[in-house]
């Protein structure tokens, strides 16, 4: 498994490399705002640099404002739904890394920065996937039109391919818009709403030997080392209220540990599919060189999709680990 991880790492990097021209375009079209040179964001921006900016956010300095000015709900990496249902936007609160009432304002802000950072990475990968899929669909449609003029394709088949192309084109437009929206949400989380980040550095992600912690260890650490939980416990006046707090701690810990275990299984599945897509692309490349296949577009687009799914799982594993750290009173990093 570890060897497979290393074998696929170079392909992950190449998938991000394909985004280089797009990143340059974003750097030109995204507004830079009125921030002074001293306030400019690092370019490229790393996760460590982004997390450092969290402590200066107005939400941390004025915790009470969180109730009057709620955080935006838009998310592009729903880790809870990915692990438990595979759906999207199913459980909004559980998909928000910062939503727990058991962490303080600083930890919540750092978790939001991390999740928004990952949202941008996922949006870029989604655009790469849809961009390649649209290119493949256009080539198929163009060929069908040419063959229809020769009487080799029916108008019905051309109309079907055109409808498929338009659907993929619509999805590509949505993915392109998501790139801008995720960057805007990240800028808000950083406290720099007028300066949208263009280039991000891919952070170090968990390896294959990741093991979920024991439930009793997490609960014990949350009660002993989480200063926010200790403060909540001191403010509660009745044993019933303290019992509810204990139940909340146990449930939060159980859900995060269970999610981490499920993500491990999904990681194995996505790695297997990515490896298959690598082999399929090699086969298609061989057939192309032998002039037995017209192009490599479909195999390349499927490989890009598999890489995107693989990275999503790895990002969710990193985010879930950070949530567990926050619950236990550890720094989010």
SVG drawing of the C-alpha trace seen along z (x, -y; Angstrom):
<svg xmlns="http://www.w3.org/2000/svg" viewBox="-33 -50 40 52">
<polyline fill="none" stroke="black" stroke-width="0.4" points="0.0,0.0 2.8,-2.4 4.5,-1.6 1.3,-2.3 1.1,-5.7 4.5,-6.7 3.9,-5.4 0.8,-7.6 2.3,-10.7 4.0,-11.8 0.7,-11.6 -0.9,-13.7 1.7,-16.4 1.3,-16.2 -2.4,-16.7 -1.8,-19.9 0.8,-20.9 -1.9,-20.8 -3.5,-23.6 -0.5,-25.9 -1.9,-27.9 -5.3,-28.2 -3.5,-29.6 -1.8,-32.2 -5.1,-33.3 -6.7,-33.5 -3.8,-35.6 -4.7,-38.1 -8.5,-38.1 -9.1,-37.9 -9.3,-41.3 -6.3,-42.2 -8.3,-44.8 -6.8,-47.8 -4.5,-45.9 -1.1,-47.5 2.1,-45.7 2.7,-45.0 -0.7,-43.3 -0.4,-41.2 -0.8,-37.5 2.2,-35.3 2.2,-33.9 2.0,-31.0 0.2,-30.7 0.9,-27.6 -1.5,-26.2 0.9,-27.1 1.0,-30.7 -2.8,-30.7 -3.3,-29.3 -1.0,-32.0 -3.4,-34.6 -6.3,-33.1 -5.4,-34.6 -5.8,-38.1 -9.3,-37.5 -12.1,-39.8 -14.0,-36.7 -11.2,-35.7 -10.9,-39.1 -14.7,-39.5 -16.1,-36.1 -19.5,-37.4 -19.9,-38.6 -20.1,-35.0 -23.8,-34.9 -24.7,-38.1 -22.4,-37.6 -22.6,-33.8 -20.0,-32.3 -20.9,-31.6 -22.3,-28.1 -21.0,-27.4 -18.8,-24.3 -17.1,-22.3 -15.5,-19.5 -18.2,-17.8 -16.2,-15.2 -19.0,-14.0 -21.2,-13.2 -18.3,-11.8 -17.7,-9.3 -21.2,-8.3 -23.4,-8.8 -21.4,-9.9 -23.9,-12.7 -23.3,-16.4 -24.8,-19.1 -26.6,-16.5 -25.6,-17.5 -24.4,-21.1 -23.5,-21.4 -21.4,-18.2 -19.7,-19.1 -18.5,-22.4 -15.2,-21.7 -15.6,-24.7 -19.2,-24.1 -18.5,-22.3 -19.5,-24.2 -16.7,-22.4 -13.8,-24.4 -12.8,-28.0 -12.9,-30.8 -9.2,-30.5 -9.5,-26.8 -12.7,-27.3 -11.1,-30.0 -8.1,-27.9 -10.4,-25.0 -12.4,-27.3 -9.1,-28.5 -8.0,-24.9 -11.4,-23.8 -11.6,-26.9 -8.0,-26.2 -8.9,-22.7 -12.0,-23.9 -9.8,-25.9 -7.6,-22.9 -10.7,-20.7 -12.3,-23.4 -9.1,-23.5 -9.0,-19.8 -12.7,-19.7 -12.2,-22.3 -9.3,-20.2 -11.6,-17.2 -14.5,-19.0 -12.2,-20.9 -10.8,-17.6 -14.2,-16.0 -15.5,-18.9 -12.6,-18.7 -13.3,-15.0 -17.1,-15.6 -16.4,-18.4 -14.1,-16.2 -16.7,-13.4 -19.4,-15.9 -17.2,-17.5 -16.4,-14.1 -20.1,-13.1 -21.1,-16.2 -18.5,-15.6 -19.6,-12.0 -23.3,-13.0 -22.5,-15.2 -21.2,-12.1 -24.3,-10.1 -22.5,-7.9 -24.1,-9.3 -27.8,-9.9 -29.1,-13.3 -30.4,-11.6 -26.9,-10.5 -25.5,-13.9 -28.3,-15.5 -27.5,-13.1 -23.8,-13.9 -24.6,-17.6 -26.9,-17.3 -24.1,-15.5 -21.6,-18.1 -23.8,-21.0 -24.3,-19.3 -20.6,-18.9 -20.0,-22.4 -22.5,-23.6 -20.7,-21.6 -17.3,-23.1 -18.8,-26.6 -20.0,-25.8 -16.5,-24.5 -14.9,-27.6 -17.2,-29.8 -16.4,-27.6 -12.7,-28.5 -13.5,-32.1 -16.1,-31.5 -13.8,-29.3 -11.1,-31.8 -13.4,-34.5 -14.5,-32.4 -10.8,-31.7 -10.1,-35.4 -13.0,-36.0 -11.6,-33.3 -8.2,-34.9 -9.6,-38.3 -8.4,-39.6 -11.7,-39.9 -10.2,-42.3 -7.3,-40.0 -8.2,-36.8 -5.3,-34.2 -4.4,-32.8 -1.8,-30.1 -1.8,-27.6 0.8,-25.2 -0.3,-21.6 0.1,-20.7 1.6,-17.5 -1.3,-15.0 -1.7,-11.9 0.0,-8.7 -1.3,-5.2 -0.4,-4.1 -3.0,-6.4 -4.8,-4.8 -7.8,-6.3 -7.1,-7.1 -9.0,-5.2 -12.3,-6.7 -11.5,-6.7 -8.2,-8.5 -9.9,-11.3 -12.6,-11.7 -10.1,-11.8 -7.9,-14.3 -10.9,-16.5 -11.9,-16.7 -8.4,-17.2 -6.7,-19.4 -9.4,-21.4 -9.5,-24.7 -12.8,-25.6 -14.5,-22.4 -13.1,-22.9 -14.6,-26.5 -17.9,-25.2 -18.0,-22.6 -17.2,-25.2 -20.0,-27.4 -22.6,-24.6 -24.5,-24.6 -26.4,-21.3 -25.4,-17.7 -27.9,-17.4 -26.2,-20.1 -22.8,-18.5 -24.2,-15.2 -25.3,-16.8 -21.9,-18.2 -20.3,-14.8 -22.7,-13.3 -21.8,-16.0 -18.1,-15.3 -18.6,-11.6 -20.8,-11.9 -18.4,-14.4 -15.4,-12.1 -17.3,-9.0 -18.4,-10.7 -14.9,-12.0 -13.2,-8.7 -15.8,-6.7 -15.4,-9.2 -11.7,-8.7 -12.0,-5.0 -14.5,-5.2 -12.2,-7.6 -9.4,-5.0 -11.6,-2.5 -12.5,-5.1 -8.8,-5.9 -8.1,-2.3 -10.9,-2.3 -9.8,-5.6 -6.1,-4.4 -7.2,-1.2 -9.2,-3.1 -6.4,-5.6 -4.0,-2.7 -6.5,-1.1 -6.9,-4.4 -3.1,-4.7 -2.9,-1.2 -5.9,-2.0 -4.1,-5.2 -1.0,-3.2 -3.0,-0.8 -4.8,-3.6 -1.4,-5.2 -0.1,-2.0 -3.1,-1.6 -2.8,-5.2 0.8,-4.8 -0.2,-1.7 -2.9,-3.8 -5.5,-1.4 -7.2,-4.1 -8.2,-7.6 -7.1,-9.6 -6.3,-9.4 -8.8,-12.0 -11.2,-9.8 -8.6,-7.8 -6.8,-11.1 -10.1,-12.6 -10.9,-9.5 -7.4,-9.5 -7.9,-13.2 -11.2,-12.4 -9.7,-9.5 -6.9,-11.8 -9.4,-14.4 -11.4,-11.8 -8.2,-10.5 -7.1,-14.0 -10.5,-14.7 -10.3,-11.8 -6.7,-12.7 -7.9,-16.3 -10.8,-15.0 -8.5,-12.8 -6.3,-15.8 -9.3,-17.9 -10.8,-15.2 -7.4,-14.8 -7.4,-18.6 -10.9,-18.4 -9.8,-15.7 -6.8,-17.8 -9.1,-20.8 -11.4,-18.7 -8.5,-17.4 -7.2,-21.0 -4.2,-20.5 -3.2,-23.2 -4.7,-23.0 -2.0,-22.7"/>
</svg>
